[in-house]
Amino acid sequence: MPGIAKSREQKRSRRHLRERKKVSGTQERPRLVIFRSLKHITAQLVDDVSRRTLATVSSTDLETGKKTQKSLEVGKRIAARAKDAGITKVVFDRAGYKYHGRVKAVADGAREGGLEF
């Protein structure tokens, strides 16, 4: 309905749903989904067919540092866990966030770690 103000989170959620119509993960090529909060960032590998989370990495496990540097490290760690599970290709799900800043840093870190998007 026009005229009703929506919160930033509601708008992001709608963008994520619109994106999820097109992006789906499988066992061979799971979905690398990002969640970004004000202080931390989380990356998960998800198999949508069997509805399982294959691996998770969060910046809460890391020591102090800049948020973008932590995001780059999260990307590298999720790539290492994916390699341990025998996964080399993923589908990137930015979860309604702009491909910019910390989200881009996670993607760059995952690529440095050897994942193909």
ABEGO torsion letter per residue (X at the ends): XBGBBBBAAAAAAAAAAAAAAABBBBAABBBBBBBBBAABBBBBBBBAAAGBBABBBBAAABBBEBAAAAAAAAAAAAAAAAAAAGBABBBBBAGGBBBBEAAAAAAAAAAAAGBBX
